[in-house]
Amino acid sequence: MSVHKAVRTPADVSVSGWYAVLPPPPKAQVLRGRYVADWVIVGAGFAGLAAARRLSQLVPNDRIAVVDAQRIGWGAAGRNSGFMIDLPHELGGENYGSSKAHDLKQISMNRAAIGFSASAADEFGLQSYFVRAGKFHGAATQHGLRSLREFETHLGGLAENFRSLDASDMKRITGTDFFIGGTFTPGTVMAQPAAFIRGIAGGLAGRVKIFENSPATLIETGAVHRVQTPEGEIIAPRLILTVNGHLESFGFFRKRLLHVFTYASMTRSLSDSEQAALGGQEHWGLIPADPMGSTIRRIGDRIVVRNTFTYNPGMSTSKKQINQIARAHDRSFRARFPMLGDMPMEFRWGGHLCLSINSAPAFGEVDDRVYVAGCCNGLGTVKGTLYGMLIADLAVGTDEPMVSDALSEPPPSPLYPAPLMAIGAPLRLWAMQRRAGREF
Ligand SMILES: Cc1cc2nc3c(=O)[nH]c(=O)nc-3n(C[C@H](O)[C@H](O)[C@H](O)COP(=O)(O)OP(=O)(O)OC[C@H]3O[C@@H](n4cnc5c(N)ncnc54)[C@H](O)[C@@H]3O)c2cc1C
């Protein structure tokens, strides 16, 4: 038997705009007393709920229990910008693509995950939160524009569809003349992340038992595993951990996971006259030409801006840090939308990304009947879904071929020693963000 005590559990501060604009959720079902199941899943983000849904399809008569430390959608799953991207897109990468064979494989796996999510959206009536709108890339500098044109060449080599856009196209779409060019790719789904993830959990409720506000504080693995929470425990012979960076809180993948936070602000509702002054289309999502730039989404009468990465090895941010970063959001917003003046932001938040130096996921069986799917390198709406569904296939033992593809990926590489990381990681992020210049 091995014992894994959680050295910390998540406690995300500040509500995300995506969560705040939804009606309040029903009362949380907290785990109290003992619950016996065939499967226990810890973590109900994209990976955990994909694993739960896939299990419910593969072994429909088994009892499946899921616990999350927080409300569904309160964590990163409901804090992200909602781009479910089909194409290769490495957050930390110097460019947008790698070898052709690798990219083709990634695209087909990403599309399988998007297809799995699409079938959930259909099954649970979530189509309005999951829209196949495609994404825009916007360049604000000549350097950014060159990167986008290289990206387009790469897409051409992969026989992927795209549309090359000039400054006037970008203004027509976004209302601003900030962007000197862009690229549109059609395969990205734009989600309302908190609504979508909450909708998945609601849809699964009839066949999966979901406990919220129930942090797993201790895990004992053995012939049957035991997951302990402050007021209860779940006993099950099979355990799936889908806690993203918190894998390390239980002692898994120690010194291999990079804990980075990124931040977003959402405006208040724009009035009709403000929307008329802005112009452009009512709904669009734009990714910056530089990976360290600002992501912008317009969702009807609101705009969301996301930028800034910070290295937080303690796996938490604070209201103070969120407020400091607010200034960067406001600057980026004003630069793009001068016609909106000093638009107040109604919601500001940050969320946890788990990255690895070699962009590899944490995936596989780490102990007898203990499975993990995490560290989705900031692209977890799709990768979390992908590895979540594949971990269920691995655990059940199906002949799904993508399982061997996932298993053939290397594990997350070791980080540099802690003192080097403490100095080097923030410095590197700062330098990369500075280099992004006007794209930031
Ligand atoms: C501002 C922002 C913008 C982003 N934009 C995008 C984007 O546009 N597209 C994209 O693909 N990704 C984006 N991301 C990243 C994306 O949100 C994550 O990659 C994704 O949520 C990871 O999914 P996951 O299921 O692996 O982990 P998570 O969503 O982090 O879910 C893990 C769950 O485990 C729970 N948990 C942890 N420890 C415990 C414990 N001890 N007991 C019980 N439960 C526990 C947590 O509460 C959490 O709900 C963004 C993130 C942020 C913060």
The ligand as a Tripos MOL2 file, in Angstrom:
@<TRIPOS>MOLECULE
LIG
   53    58     1     0     0
SMALL
NO_CHARGES

@<TRIPOS>ATOM
      1 C1         -6.9840   32.4040  -18.2540 C.3       1 LIG1
      2 C2         -6.7890   31.0620  -18.9300 C.ar      1 LIG1
      3 C3         -6.9940   30.9440  -20.3100 C.ar      1 LIG1
      4 C4         -6.8460   29.6960  -20.9240 C.ar      1 LIG1
      5 N1         -7.2120   29.5540  -22.2270 N.ar      1 LIG1
      6 C5         -7.2430   28.3330  -22.8010 C.ar      1 LIG1
      7 C6         -7.7860   28.1570  -24.1050 C.ar      1 LIG1
      8 O1         -8.2890   29.0970  -24.7160 O.2       1 LIG1
      9 N2         -7.7600   26.9020  -24.6370 N.ar      1 LIG1
     10 C7         -7.2520   25.8310  -23.9470 C.ar      1 LIG1
     11 O2         -7.2400   24.7300  -24.4680 O.2       1 LIG1
     12 N3         -6.7820   25.9590  -22.6870 N.ar      1 LIG1
     13 C8         -6.7760   27.1850  -22.1040 C.ar      1 LIG1
     14 N4         -6.3460   27.3120  -20.8100 N.ar      1 LIG1
     15 C9         -5.8530   26.1070  -20.1020 C.3       1 LIG1
     16 C10        -6.9850   25.1850  -19.6700 C.3       1 LIG1
     17 O3         -7.8920   25.8500  -18.8370 O.3       1 LIG1
     18 C11        -6.3770   23.9950  -18.9210 C.3       1 LIG1
     19 O4         -5.3570   23.4290  -19.7240 O.3       1 LIG1
     20 C12        -7.4450   22.9410  -18.6490 C.3       1 LIG1
     21 O5         -8.4120   23.4380  -17.7700 O.3       1 LIG1
     22 C13        -6.7930   21.6790  -18.0790 C.3       1 LIG1
     23 O6         -7.8110   20.7070  -17.9260 O.3       1 LIG1
     24 P1         -7.6860   19.5980  -16.8350 P.3       1 LIG1
     25 O7         -8.9680   18.8970  -16.7470 O.co2     1 LIG1
     26 O8         -6.4560   18.7980  -17.1000 O.co2     1 LIG1
     27 O9         -7.3670   20.3860  -15.4910 O.3       1 LIG1
     28 P2         -8.2450   21.4260  -14.6810 P.3       1 LIG1
     29 O10        -9.2080   22.0990  -15.5560 O.co2     1 LIG1
     30 O11        -7.2720   22.2430  -13.9000 O.co2     1 LIG1
     31 O12        -9.0650   20.4740  -13.7120 O.3       1 LIG1
     32 C14        -8.4570   19.8370  -12.6240 C.3       1 LIG1
     33 C15        -9.4840   19.7660  -11.5210 C.3       1 LIG1
     34 O13        -8.9090   19.0300  -10.4490 O.3       1 LIG1
     35 C16        -9.3750   19.5840   -9.2480 C.3       1 LIG1
     36 N5         -8.4590   19.1770   -8.1810 N.ar      1 LIG1
     37 C17        -7.1500   19.4630   -8.0380 C.ar      1 LIG1
     38 N6         -6.6710   18.9210   -6.9100 N.ar      1 LIG1
     39 C18        -7.7000   18.2530   -6.3450 C.ar      1 LIG1
     40 C19        -7.8340   17.4910   -5.1550 C.ar      1 LIG1
     41 N7         -6.8300   17.3170   -4.2920 N.pl3     1 LIG1
     42 N8         -9.0560   16.9470   -4.8730 N.ar      1 LIG1
     43 C20       -10.0980   17.1110   -5.7220 C.ar      1 LIG1
     44 N9        -10.0140   17.8360   -6.8440 N.ar      1 LIG1
     45 C21        -8.8330   18.4060   -7.1490 C.ar      1 LIG1
     46 C22        -9.4110   21.0780   -9.5000 C.3       1 LIG1
     47 O14       -10.3030   21.7480   -8.6260 O.3       1 LIG1
     48 C23        -9.8700   21.1280  -10.9540 C.3       1 LIG1
     49 O15       -11.2690   21.3010  -11.0640 O.3       1 LIG1
     50 C24        -6.4330   28.5590  -20.1680 C.ar      1 LIG1
     51 C25        -6.2270   28.6820  -18.7880 C.ar      1 LIG1
     52 C26        -6.4000   29.9170  -18.1770 C.ar      1 LIG1
     53 C27        -6.1690   30.0160  -16.6980 C.3       1 LIG1
@<TRIPOS>BOND
     1     1     2 1
     2     2     3 ar
     3     2    52 ar
     4     3     4 ar
     5     4     5 ar
     6     4    50 ar
     7     5     6 ar
     8     6     7 ar
     9     6    13 1
    10     7     8 2
    11     7     9 ar
    12     9    10 ar
    13    10    11 2
    14    10    12 ar
    15    12    13 ar
    16    13    14 ar
    17    14    15 1
    18    14    50 ar
    19    15    16 1
    20    16    17 1
    21    16    18 1
    22    18    19 1
    23    18    20 1
    24    20    21 1
    25    20    22 1
    26    22    23 1
    27    23    24 1
    28    24    25 2
    29    24    26 1
    30    24    27 1
    31    27    28 1
    32    28    29 2
    33    28    30 1
    34    28    31 1
    35    31    32 1
    36    32    33 1
    37    33    34 1
    38    33    48 1
    39    34    35 1
    40    35    36 1
    41    35    46 1
    42    36    37 ar
    43    36    45 ar
    44    37    38 ar
    45    38    39 ar
    46    39    40 ar
    47    39    45 ar
    48    40    41 1
    49    40    42 ar
    50    42    43 ar
    51    43    44 ar
    52    44    45 ar
    53    46    47 1
    54    46    48 1
    55    48    49 1
    56    50    51 ar
    57    51    52 ar
    58    52    53 1
@<TRIPOS>SUBSTRUCTURE
     1 LIG1         1 GROUP 0 **** ****
